[in-house]
Amino acid sequence: MPEAWYMDDSSENPRSEHHLNPPQFVPIEKLYDLSKVEYWRMGTISPIWTPMTTYQTQSLQPAFKKSFTLCGKQIDLILGTRTEILSMTLRKKNVLSTKLLPKKPYKFPTEKSHNRSFQPKWITNDFAWLAYSASEDRVYCKPCWLFFHEGVGKGGHQNPGKLVSVGFRDWKKAKESFKKHMEKEYHKLCVLQATSFLKISAGKQLDIASQLDSQRTKEIAENRAAIEPIIRTILFCAEQELPLRGDHDSGALSLTRPEKKDEKFRALLRFRIESGDKNLEKHVLNSSKNATYMSPIIQNEVIQTCSDIVTEKVIDRILNAECFSLLGDETMDVSGTEQLSLCIRYFDIPDLQAPVLREDFVGFIPITDQSSENLANVILQRCDELNLDMTKCVGQGYDGAANMAGHLSGVQTRIRENYPKARYIHCASHRLNLALSNVMSVPAIRNCLGVVSQVVNLFRNHSNANKIFQETIQEHAPDSKKKRLLRLCDTRFIERHDSIIVFLELFECIVMALEEIAQRTWTISSTASTLHSASQKSEFLVSIVVWEKLFSLTLPLSIFLQNKSSDLVSAVKYANEVLSSLRQMRETANDTFTEIFQVASKFSANIFDTEL
């Protein structure tokens, strides 16, 4: 830090003060605290004392050193290099805003040859940009001295005059020289910079960096306003499961409806513009072809970014949990790609709120090798990507397949080898599904579902049959909210409950439609006749009522097991209650069968006008 040669000479006897409190070098900042004056005359402490030039090298490197006399407390200062002055905003401001003249009374030195001296009025009246140095008896141009740099003026080659470099003292030609200096391009530029500097210092104008930053902030805001409706439209399509792609999803977006219908995403953007979205309209009209942010690549990036944001928030909650469990199941997407669905079950404890048991999806993982070794590696790799601490994993939940549940080399065993606290629990919903599947070992029950499945396929796969079925419903069951039969789920037995319920509700219309189709000469007439006969048999009627009664007990259990807030204790308790009800039905088999038979007999009497 530059230093200053400081002595307090406010005493009436400066020389005695000099001996009592001799001058000393102090940092410039401390000097300012002592004197409260920004700029001082550099040279001598008094006209008759020894110049301080010998001390300058003790504190400063040789450089373009200048200072001005700011009238006030008389203190001599080795001000510092030009770089040091320019780096101090407050001092530059004071130099530019202060008339730098010696304090009155002051006698300006006179030239011996011309008997001329500096005239204070040049600063006070005519050339306020001048600054007088009493130690040198020279004047300088304040703006040029502070802001001059190489490469200004015509051709960028104007050299600074004496008013900038060494100081001007030809008082005979003073006014003429000052006027010529004012015409210099570099002077005009420096004055402009000085004016701008003072405005910036006063807070009336932003500096260049701030102006650039302000412009950049404005551009960012405009870009965000333009892309926001595009992102919202992509998210809307994703939430509503609307396809983003189409046959015509490239090129510029037309503000009017094109001859060829384009895809939903672009149509929704056009609808937003028609509804008054000016930001989007401006973007569409002004953006370049390679910056529309509407391409399939951008759509995928937006969806992936949203996925990353959601996943990050989920992981933040999981990382704050004391423990968690892994839930995984293999499935196949519409393209036929085998994939593993991975979820995390954990306790979330929001601030000042009750704990919440959560199950959050963390991704689909494509699977090409379904071996237990590969599946275990894939799960652990995904957990590592999510920065999960597997030492906190206390559970695993999969189906009962050998590659997942095997106690010798299944996925659960391989994971427990590294993380022994991750206890395996066979998925309760899968176990319920397996238990219900065992019912298919009873021929009558199996055949019943076969008839139901064929009837559903007949009406859903043949338009003529479906037309007759719909006309029958409209005529005989106009108040029914069910208008269409539901297919039987191939893998999840519990999902067949709704199919059975709808089938029984529309059973009378089904029989009447089958009978009418059987009387036609269509290729499906024989199939309809066979199904009509099968649906009249007592075996079928009793079996379908048994299915309905069984599902009425197991469906609530299945729904409970799939509830995110369910826990193991509650699940076992609920399952035991269902088992207790089934045991009671078996223990009172006569009463149970009588009830089932009465319902089946009612169907037979009302629909077929026969007794079982």
C-alpha positions as CSV (number, residue, x, y, z in Angstrom):
1,M,0.0,0.0,0.0
2,P,1.4,3.5,-0.8
3,E,2.5,5.6,2.1
4,A,2.5,9.3,2.8
5,W,4.9,11.6,4.5
6,Y,2.8,13.2,7.2
7,M,3.3,15.9,9.8
8,D,0.6,18.0,11.7
9,D,1.7,21.6,11.1
10,S,-1.4,23.2,12.6
11,S,0.7,24.6,15.4
12,E,1.7,28.3,15.2
13,N,5.3,27.2,15.5
14,P,5.7,24.4,12.8
15,R,9.4,24.1,13.4
16,S,9.0,23.3,17.1
17,E,6.1,21.0,16.2
18,H,8.4,19.3,13.8
19,H,10.8,18.4,16.5
20,L,8.2,17.4,19.1
21,N,6.2,15.3,16.6
22,P,8.5,14.5,13.7
23,P,7.1,13.6,10.3
24,Q,6.4,9.9,9.6
25,F,5.3,7.6,6.9
26,V,1.7,6.4,7.3
27,P,-0.6,4.4,5.0
28,I,-2.7,6.6,2.7
29,E,-5.9,5.3,4.3
30,K,-4.7,6.3,7.8
31,L,-3.6,9.7,6.4
32,Y,-7.1,10.3,5.2
33,D,-8.5,9.5,8.6
34,L,-6.0,12.0,10.2
35,S,-6.5,14.9,7.8
36,K,-10.0,14.4,6.2
37,V,-8.5,15.8,3.0
38,E,-8.3,13.8,-0.2
39,Y,-5.5,15.5,-2.1
40,W,-2.5,17.5,-1.0
41,R,0.3,19.5,-2.5
42,M,3.4,17.4,-3.1
43,G,6.8,18.9,-2.7
44,T,8.0,20.6,0.5
45,I,6.7,21.0,3.9
46,S,7.5,24.7,3.7
47,P,9.0,26.8,0.9
48,I,12.4,27.0,2.8
49,W,12.6,23.4,3.9
50,T,14.4,20.6,2.2
51,P,12.3,18.9,-0.6
52,M,11.0,15.5,0.2
53,T,12.1,14.0,-3.1
54,T,14.6,11.8,-1.3
55,Y,11.7,10.1,0.6
56,Q,9.5,9.3,-2.4
57,T,11.4,6.2,-3.3
58,Q,10.8,4.8,0.2
59,S,7.1,4.4,-0.4
60,L,6.5,4.5,-4.2
61,Q,7.8,3.0,-7.3
62,P,8.8,5.5,-10.0
63,A,5.8,6.4,-12.0
64,F,3.7,9.2,-13.5
65,K,3.2,11.0,-10.2
66,K,1.1,14.2,-9.9
67,S,-0.8,15.8,-7.1
68,F,-2.9,18.9,-6.6
69,T,-3.2,21.4,-3.9
70,L,-6.6,21.1,-2.2
71,C,-6.8,24.1,0.1
72,G,-7.4,23.1,3.6
73,K,-5.2,21.7,6.2
74,Q,-1.6,22.1,5.0
75,I,-0.2,18.6,4.7
76,D,2.3,17.4,2.2
77,L,1.6,14.0,0.6
78,I,3.5,11.7,-1.6
79,L,0.2,10.8,-3.3
80,G,1.2,7.7,-5.2
81,T,1.3,6.4,-8.7
82,R,-1.4,7.1,-11.3
83,T,-2.6,3.6,-11.0
84,E,-3.1,4.0,-7.3
85,I,-5.1,7.2,-7.7
86,L,-7.3,5.8,-10.4
87,S,-8.1,2.8,-8.3
88,M,-9.7,5.0,-5.7
89,T,-13.1,6.1,-6.8
90,L,-13.7,8.6,-4.0
91,R,-10.4,10.5,-4.8
92,K,-11.1,10.7,-8.5
93,K,-14.5,12.1,-7.7
94,N,-13.1,14.8,-5.5
95,V,-10.5,15.8,-8.1
96,L,-13.1,16.2,-10.7
97,S,-15.7,18.0,-8.6
98,T,-13.3,20.4,-6.8
99,K,-11.6,23.6,-8.1
100,L,-8.0,22.8,-7.4
101,L,-6.5,26.2,-6.4
102,P,-4.3,27.2,-3.5
103,K,-6.0,28.7,-0.5
104,K,-6.1,32.5,-0.4
105,P,-4.0,34.5,0.3
106,Y,-1.6,32.9,-2.2
107,K,0.8,34.7,-4.5
108,F,1.3,32.8,-7.7
109,P,4.9,32.8,-9.0
110,T,5.8,35.2,-11.8
111,E,7.8,34.4,-14.9
112,K,10.9,36.6,-15.0
113,S,11.0,37.0,-18.7
114,H,7.4,38.0,-19.3
115,N,6.3,39.0,-15.8
116,R,3.3,36.8,-16.1
117,S,1.7,34.3,-13.7
118,F,-1.2,31.9,-13.5
119,Q,-4.6,33.5,-13.3
120,P,-7.1,31.8,-10.9
121,K,-10.0,33.0,-13.0
122,W,-9.0,30.6,-15.7
123,I,-10.3,27.8,-13.4
124,T,-13.1,29.7,-11.7
125,N,-14.6,31.2,-14.8
126,D,-13.4,29.8,-18.1
127,F,-11.7,26.4,-17.8
128,A,-13.1,24.5,-14.9
129,W,-11.3,21.3,-16.0
130,L,-7.9,22.8,-15.1
131,A,-6.0,22.0,-11.9
132,Y,-3.2,24.0,-10.6
133,S,-0.1,22.4,-8.9
134,A,1.5,24.9,-6.5
135,S,4.6,22.7,-6.1
136,E,5.3,22.8,-9.8
137,D,3.6,26.1,-10.8
138,R,1.9,24.2,-13.6
139,V,-1.6,23.3,-14.7
140,Y,-3.1,20.0,-15.8
141,C,-6.3,18.9,-17.5
142,K,-8.1,16.9,-14.8
143,P,-10.2,14.7,-17.1
144,C,-7.3,13.9,-19.4
145,W,-4.9,13.2,-16.6
146,L,-7.3,10.8,-15.0
147,F,-8.8,9.1,-18.1
148,F,-6.4,9.5,-21.0
149,H,-5.3,6.3,-22.6
150,E,-3.4,5.4,-25.8
151,G,-5.3,5.0,-29.1
152,V,-7.6,8.1,-29.0
153,G,-8.0,10.9,-31.5
154,K,-7.9,10.8,-35.3
155,G,-6.4,7.5,-36.4
156,G,-5.9,6.6,-32.8
157,H,-2.5,8.2,-32.7
158,Q,-2.9,11.6,-31.0
159,N,-0.2,12.2,-28.4
160,P,-1.1,13.9,-25.1
161,G,-0.1,17.6,-24.8
162,K,1.7,19.2,-21.9
163,L,-1.7,19.6,-20.1
164,V,-1.7,15.8,-19.7
165,S,2.0,14.8,-19.6
166,V,4.4,17.2,-17.9
167,G,2.2,20.2,-17.0
168,F,1.6,23.5,-18.8
169,R,3.2,26.9,-17.7
170,D,3.5,29.1,-20.8
171,W,1.1,31.7,-19.3
172,K,1.5,34.0,-22.3
173,K,-0.2,31.5,-24.6
174,A,-2.3,30.0,-21.9
175,K,-5.8,30.8,-23.1
176,E,-5.0,30.0,-26.7
177,S,-3.5,26.6,-25.7
178,F,-6.4,25.8,-23.4
179,K,-8.9,26.4,-26.2
180,K,-6.9,24.3,-28.6
181,H,-6.8,21.5,-26.0
182,M,-10.5,21.6,-25.7
183,E,-10.8,20.8,-29.5
184,K,-8.7,17.6,-29.1
185,E,-10.6,14.4,-29.7
186,Y,-9.0,12.7,-26.7
187,H,-10.0,15.7,-24.5
188,K,-13.6,15.4,-25.6
189,L,-13.5,11.7,-24.9
190,C,-12.0,12.1,-21.5
191,V,-14.5,14.8,-20.5
192,L,-17.3,12.5,-21.6
193,Q,-15.8,9.7,-19.5
194,A,-15.4,12.1,-16.5
195,T,-19.0,13.2,-16.8
196,S,-20.1,9.6,-17.0
197,F,-17.9,8.7,-14.0
198,L,-19.5,11.5,-11.9
199,K,-23.0,10.4,-12.8
200,I,-22.2,6.8,-11.9
201,S,-20.6,7.9,-8.6
202,A,-23.8,9.9,-7.8
203,G,-26.0,6.9,-8.7
204,K,-27.6,8.7,-11.7
205,Q,-26.2,6.2,-14.2
206,L,-25.1,2.6,-14.2
207,D,-21.5,1.8,-14.9
208,I,-20.6,-0.1,-18.1
209,A,-20.5,-3.5,-16.3
210,S,-23.8,-2.8,-14.7
211,Q,-25.3,-1.7,-17.9
212,L,-24.1,-4.8,-19.6
213,D,-25.3,-6.9,-16.7
214,S,-28.7,-5.0,-16.9
215,Q,-28.9,-5.7,-20.6
216,R,-28.0,-9.3,-20.0
217,T,-30.6,-9.6,-17.2
218,K,-33.2,-8.1,-19.6
219,E,-32.3,-10.6,-22.3
220,I,-32.5,-13.5,-19.9
221,A,-36.0,-12.3,-18.7
222,E,-37.2,-12.0,-22.3
223,N,-35.8,-15.5,-23.2
224,R,-37.5,-17.0,-20.2
225,A,-40.8,-15.3,-21.0
226,A,-40.5,-16.7,-24.5
227,I,-39.6,-20.3,-23.5
228,E,-42.0,-20.6,-20.5
229,P,-45.2,-21.2,-22.6
230,I,-43.3,-23.8,-24.6
231,I,-42.2,-25.6,-21.5
232,R,-45.7,-25.4,-20.0
233,T,-47.2,-26.8,-23.1
234,I,-44.8,-29.7,-23.1
235,L,-45.6,-30.4,-19.5
236,F,-49.4,-30.2,-20.2
237,C,-49.0,-32.8,-22.9
238,A,-47.0,-35.0,-20.6
239,E,-49.5,-34.7,-17.7
240,Q,-52.5,-35.4,-20.0
241,E,-50.7,-38.2,-21.8
242,L,-51.0,-36.4,-25.1
243,P,-48.4,-37.3,-27.8
244,L,-45.9,-34.7,-28.6
245,R,-44.9,-36.0,-32.0
246,G,-46.9,-36.2,-35.3
247,D,-46.5,-36.4,-39.0
248,H,-45.9,-32.7,-39.3
249,D,-43.8,-31.6,-36.4
250,S,-40.9,-29.7,-38.1
251,G,-40.4,-26.4,-39.7
252,A,-41.6,-22.9,-38.6
253,L,-44.8,-22.8,-36.5
254,S,-47.6,-21.2,-38.6
255,L,-49.7,-18.7,-36.8
256,T,-52.7,-19.7,-38.9
257,R,-54.0,-23.2,-39.2
258,P,-52.1,-25.1,-41.8
259,E,-53.7,-27.2,-44.5
260,K,-52.3,-30.4,-43.1
261,K,-53.1,-30.9,-39.5
262,D,-50.0,-30.8,-37.4
263,E,-49.4,-32.5,-34.0
264,K,-51.0,-31.6,-30.7
265,F,-48.0,-29.8,-29.3
266,R,-47.7,-27.3,-32.1
267,A,-51.5,-26.9,-32.2
268,L,-51.5,-26.1,-28.5
269,L,-48.8,-23.4,-29.1
270,R,-50.9,-21.9,-31.8
271,F,-53.9,-21.9,-29.5
272,R,-51.9,-20.1,-26.8
273,I,-51.0,-17.4,-29.4
274,E,-54.6,-17.1,-30.5
275,S,-55.5,-16.7,-26.8
276,G,-53.3,-13.6,-26.4
277,D,-49.8,-14.9,-25.5
278,K,-47.8,-12.0,-26.8
279,N,-44.4,-13.3,-25.5
280,L,-44.8,-16.6,-27.4
281,E,-46.0,-14.8,-30.5
282,K,-43.0,-12.4,-30.5
283,H,-40.7,-15.4,-30.1
284,V,-42.3,-17.3,-33.0
285,L,-42.1,-14.3,-35.3
286,N,-38.6,-13.2,-34.4
287,S,-36.6,-16.3,-33.4
288,S,-34.2,-17.8,-35.9
289,K,-34.9,-21.2,-37.3
290,N,-32.3,-22.9,-35.1
291,A,-33.5,-21.3,-31.9
292,T,-37.3,-21.9,-31.8
293,Y,-37.0,-24.4,-28.9
294,M,-39.8,-26.5,-30.3
295,S,-37.9,-29.4,-31.9
296,P,-38.2,-33.0,-30.6
297,I,-34.7,-32.7,-29.2
298,I,-35.8,-29.8,-27.0
299,Q,-39.0,-31.6,-26.0
300,N,-37.0,-34.5,-24.8
301,E,-34.5,-32.3,-23.0
302,V,-37.3,-30.4,-21.2
303,I,-39.0,-33.6,-20.1
304,Q,-35.6,-35.0,-18.9
305,T,-34.8,-31.8,-17.1
306,C,-38.2,-32.0,-15.3
307,S,-37.5,-35.6,-14.4
308,D,-34.1,-34.6,-13.0
309,I,-35.6,-31.8,-10.9
310,V,-38.4,-34.1,-9.5
311,T,-35.8,-36.9,-8.8
312,E,-33.5,-34.4,-7.1
313,K,-36.3,-33.3,-4.8
314,V,-37.2,-36.9,-4.0
315,I,-33.6,-37.8,-3.3
316,D,-33.2,-34.8,-1.0
317,R,-36.1,-36.2,1.1
318,I,-34.7,-39.7,1.1
319,L,-31.3,-38.6,2.2
320,N,-32.8,-36.9,5.2
321,A,-34.6,-40.2,6.2
322,E,-33.1,-42.5,8.8
323,C,-33.7,-45.6,6.6
324,F,-35.5,-46.7,3.4
325,S,-36.5,-49.8,1.5
326,L,-36.2,-50.8,-2.2
327,L,-39.3,-51.8,-4.2
328,G,-38.7,-53.3,-7.7
329,D,-40.8,-55.0,-10.3
330,E,-40.1,-56.0,-13.9
331,T,-42.5,-54.9,-16.6
332,M,-42.6,-54.4,-20.4
333,D,-43.4,-51.1,-22.1
334,V,-45.5,-50.6,-25.2
335,S,-42.4,-50.9,-27.4
336,G,-41.6,-54.4,-26.0
337,T,-38.6,-53.2,-23.9
338,E,-38.2,-55.1,-20.7
339,Q,-37.6,-52.7,-17.8
340,L,-37.3,-52.6,-14.1
341,S,-39.4,-50.1,-12.2
342,L,-37.7,-49.0,-9.0
343,C,-39.3,-47.2,-6.1
344,I,-38.0,-46.1,-2.7
345,R,-40.2,-46.4,0.5
346,Y,-39.2,-44.2,3.4
347,F,-40.4,-41.9,6.2
348,D,-40.5,-38.2,5.3
349,I,-40.5,-35.8,8.2
350,P,-41.5,-32.3,7.0
351,D,-40.6,-29.3,9.1
352,L,-43.0,-29.0,12.1
353,Q,-45.3,-31.7,10.6
354,A,-46.2,-35.3,11.3
355,P,-44.1,-38.0,9.6
356,V,-45.3,-39.2,6.3
357,L,-44.7,-42.7,4.9
358,R,-43.9,-42.3,1.2
359,E,-43.2,-44.5,-1.8
360,D,-41.6,-42.5,-4.6
361,F,-40.7,-43.7,-8.1
362,V,-37.1,-43.1,-9.0
363,G,-36.9,-44.5,-12.5
364,F,-37.3,-47.1,-15.2
365,I,-34.2,-49.2,-15.9
366,P,-34.0,-51.0,-19.3
367,I,-33.1,-54.7,-18.8
368,T,-31.4,-56.8,-21.4
369,D,-30.2,-59.5,-19.0
370,Q,-32.7,-60.9,-16.5
371,S,-30.2,-62.9,-14.5
372,S,-30.1,-62.2,-10.8
373,E,-26.5,-61.0,-10.9
374,N,-27.3,-58.4,-13.6
375,L,-30.5,-57.2,-11.9
376,A,-28.7,-56.8,-8.5
377,N,-25.9,-54.8,-10.2
378,V,-28.4,-52.6,-12.0
379,I,-30.2,-51.8,-8.8
380,L,-27.0,-51.0,-6.9
381,Q,-25.7,-48.9,-9.8
382,R,-28.9,-46.9,-9.9
383,C,-28.8,-46.4,-6.1
384,D,-25.2,-45.2,-6.4
385,E,-26.2,-42.8,-9.2
386,L,-28.8,-41.3,-6.8
387,N,-26.1,-41.0,-4.0
388,L,-28.2,-43.2,-1.7
389,D,-26.5,-44.5,1.4
390,M,-27.2,-48.3,1.1
391,T,-26.1,-48.8,4.7
392,K,-29.5,-47.2,5.5
393,C,-31.4,-49.8,3.4
394,V,-33.5,-52.0,5.7
395,G,-35.8,-53.7,3.3
396,Q,-36.3,-55.1,-0.2
397,G,-39.7,-55.8,-1.8
398,Y,-39.9,-57.9,-5.0
399,D,-42.1,-60.6,-6.5
400,G,-41.5,-64.3,-5.7
401,A,-39.6,-65.1,-9.0
402,A,-36.5,-67.2,-8.5
403,N,-34.2,-64.6,-9.9
404,M,-35.5,-62.0,-7.5
405,A,-36.4,-64.0,-4.3
406,G,-33.9,-66.9,-4.5
407,H,-32.3,-67.5,-1.2
408,L,-29.1,-68.8,-2.8
409,S,-28.3,-66.4,-5.6
410,G,-31.4,-64.2,-6.1
411,V,-31.3,-60.5,-6.2
412,Q,-32.3,-60.1,-2.6
413,T,-29.5,-62.5,-1.5
414,R,-26.8,-60.7,-3.5
415,I,-27.8,-57.3,-2.1
416,R,-27.9,-58.7,1.4
417,E,-24.3,-60.0,1.0
418,N,-23.2,-56.4,1.0
419,Y,-25.9,-54.8,3.0
420,P,-27.2,-57.4,5.5
421,K,-29.8,-55.0,7.0
422,A,-31.8,-55.0,3.7
423,R,-34.3,-57.7,4.7
424,Y,-36.3,-59.3,1.9
425,I,-40.1,-59.2,2.0
426,H,-42.1,-60.9,-0.6
427,C,-44.5,-58.4,-2.1
428,A,-47.9,-58.8,-0.4
429,S,-49.9,-57.9,-3.5
430,H,-48.0,-60.6,-5.5
431,R,-48.7,-63.2,-2.8
432,L,-52.4,-62.3,-2.9
433,N,-52.4,-62.7,-6.7
434,L,-50.7,-66.1,-6.4
435,A,-53.2,-67.2,-3.8
436,L,-56.2,-66.3,-6.0
437,S,-54.5,-68.0,-9.0
438,N,-54.7,-71.3,-7.1
439,V,-58.5,-71.1,-7.5
440,M,-58.0,-71.9,-11.2
441,S,-57.3,-75.4,-10.2
442,V,-61.0,-75.9,-9.8
443,P,-62.4,-76.8,-13.3
444,A,-65.8,-75.2,-12.9
445,I,-64.2,-71.9,-11.7
446,R,-61.6,-72.0,-14.5
447,N,-64.3,-72.7,-17.2
448,C,-66.5,-69.9,-15.9
449,L,-63.7,-67.3,-16.5
450,G,-63.1,-68.9,-19.9
451,V,-66.8,-68.2,-20.9
452,V,-66.7,-64.7,-19.6
453,S,-63.5,-64.0,-21.5
454,Q,-65.0,-65.3,-24.8
455,V,-68.1,-63.3,-24.4
456,V,-66.1,-60.1,-23.7
457,N,-64.0,-60.7,-26.8
458,L,-67.0,-61.4,-29.0
459,F,-68.6,-58.0,-28.2
460,R,-65.4,-56.0,-28.2
461,N,-63.8,-57.5,-31.4
462,H,-66.9,-57.6,-33.7
463,S,-68.7,-54.4,-34.6
464,N,-71.9,-56.1,-35.5
465,A,-72.1,-57.9,-32.2
466,N,-71.2,-54.8,-30.3
467,K,-74.0,-52.8,-32.2
468,I,-76.6,-55.3,-31.1
469,F,-75.3,-55.3,-27.6
470,Q,-75.4,-51.5,-27.4
471,E,-79.0,-51.5,-28.8
472,T,-80.0,-54.1,-26.2
473,I,-78.6,-52.0,-23.3
474,Q,-80.3,-48.9,-24.6
475,E,-83.6,-50.7,-24.7
476,H,-83.6,-52.8,-21.6
477,A,-81.1,-51.0,-19.3
478,P,-81.1,-47.3,-20.3
479,D,-80.2,-46.2,-16.8
480,S,-77.1,-48.3,-16.5
481,K,-73.8,-46.4,-16.5
482,K,-72.0,-49.4,-17.8
483,K,-72.0,-49.6,-21.6
484,R,-69.0,-51.7,-22.3
485,L,-67.6,-55.0,-21.0
486,L,-64.1,-55.1,-19.5
487,R,-61.4,-57.5,-20.6
488,L,-60.1,-59.9,-18.0
489,C,-56.5,-59.0,-16.9
490,D,-54.1,-61.8,-17.9
491,T,-51.7,-61.4,-15.0
492,R,-53.5,-59.7,-12.1
493,F,-56.4,-61.7,-10.9
494,I,-57.6,-59.0,-8.5
495,E,-58.2,-56.7,-11.6
496,R,-60.8,-59.2,-12.8
497,H,-63.1,-58.1,-10.1
498,D,-64.4,-55.1,-12.1
499,S,-64.8,-57.3,-15.1
500,I,-67.0,-59.7,-13.2
501,I,-69.1,-56.9,-11.6
502,V,-69.8,-55.3,-15.0
503,F,-70.6,-58.7,-16.5
504,L,-73.2,-59.5,-13.8
505,E,-74.7,-56.0,-14.0
506,L,-75.2,-56.4,-17.8
507,F,-75.8,-60.2,-17.7
508,E,-79.4,-60.0,-18.9
509,C,-78.5,-57.8,-21.8
510,I,-75.6,-60.1,-22.6
511,V,-77.9,-63.1,-22.8
512,M,-80.4,-61.3,-25.0
513,A,-77.8,-60.0,-27.4
514,L,-76.2,-63.5,-27.7
515,E,-79.6,-65.0,-28.5
516,E,-80.2,-62.5,-31.2
517,I,-76.7,-62.9,-32.7
518,A,-77.2,-66.7,-32.7
519,Q,-80.3,-66.3,-34.9
520,R,-78.3,-64.4,-37.6
521,T,-76.3,-66.0,-40.4
522,W,-73.0,-64.4,-39.4
523,T,-69.8,-66.3,-39.0
524,I,-69.9,-65.5,-35.3
525,S,-73.5,-66.8,-34.9
526,S,-72.4,-70.3,-33.9
527,T,-70.0,-68.9,-31.3
528,A,-72.8,-66.8,-29.9
529,S,-75.1,-69.8,-29.7
530,T,-72.4,-71.8,-27.8
531,L,-71.8,-69.0,-25.4
532,H,-75.5,-68.5,-24.9
533,S,-75.9,-72.2,-24.0
534,A,-72.9,-72.1,-21.6
535,S,-74.2,-69.1,-19.8
536,Q,-77.4,-70.9,-18.9
537,K,-75.7,-73.8,-17.1
538,S,-76.0,-74.0,-13.4
539,E,-72.3,-74.6,-13.1
540,F,-71.5,-71.3,-14.8
541,L,-74.1,-69.4,-12.8
542,V,-72.9,-70.7,-9.5
543,S,-69.2,-70.2,-10.4
544,I,-69.6,-66.6,-11.4
545,V,-71.5,-65.8,-8.2
546,V,-68.6,-67.5,-6.3
547,W,-66.1,-65.3,-8.1
548,E,-68.1,-62.2,-7.2
549,K,-68.3,-63.2,-3.6
550,L,-64.6,-64.0,-3.4
551,F,-63.5,-60.8,-5.1
552,S,-65.8,-58.8,-2.8
553,L,-63.5,-59.9,0.1
554,T,-60.1,-59.7,-1.6
555,L,-60.5,-56.5,-3.6
556,P,-60.5,-54.2,-0.5
557,L,-57.4,-56.1,0.8
558,S,-55.7,-55.6,-2.6
559,I,-56.4,-51.9,-2.5
560,F,-55.2,-51.6,1.1
561,L,-51.9,-53.5,0.2
562,Q,-51.2,-51.0,-2.6
563,N,-51.8,-48.0,-0.3
564,K,-48.5,-46.1,0.2
565,S,-49.3,-45.5,3.8
566,S,-49.9,-49.2,4.6
567,D,-47.4,-50.9,6.9
568,L,-46.5,-54.5,7.5
569,V,-48.4,-54.8,10.8
570,S,-51.6,-53.4,9.4
571,A,-51.3,-55.5,6.2
572,V,-50.9,-58.7,8.2
573,K,-53.9,-57.7,10.4
574,Y,-56.1,-57.0,7.4
575,A,-55.0,-60.3,5.6
576,N,-55.9,-62.2,8.8
577,E,-59.3,-60.7,8.9
578,V,-60.0,-61.8,5.2
579,L,-58.7,-65.2,6.1
580,S,-61.0,-65.3,9.1
581,S,-64.0,-64.5,6.9
582,L,-63.0,-67.2,4.4
583,R,-62.6,-69.8,7.2
584,Q,-66.0,-68.8,8.6
585,M,-67.5,-69.3,5.1
586,R,-65.9,-72.7,4.9
587,E,-67.0,-73.7,8.4
588,T,-70.6,-72.7,7.6
589,A,-70.4,-74.2,4.1
590,N,-74.1,-75.1,3.9
591,D,-75.2,-71.6,4.8
592,T,-72.6,-70.1,2.4
593,F,-73.5,-72.3,-0.5
594,T,-77.3,-71.8,0.1
595,E,-76.7,-68.0,-0.2
596,I,-74.7,-68.4,-3.4
597,F,-77.2,-70.8,-4.8
598,Q,-80.1,-68.5,-4.1
599,V,-78.4,-65.7,-6.1
600,A,-77.6,-68.0,-9.0
601,S,-81.2,-69.3,-9.0
602,K,-82.5,-65.7,-9.1
603,F,-80.4,-65.1,-12.2
604,S,-81.7,-68.3,-13.8
605,A,-85.3,-67.5,-13.1
606,N,-85.2,-63.8,-14.1
607,I,-83.1,-64.2,-17.2
608,F,-83.7,-67.7,-18.5
609,D,-87.1,-68.4,-16.9
610,T,-85.8,-71.7,-15.6
611,E,-84.9,-73.2,-12.2
612,L,-81.5,-74.5,-11.3
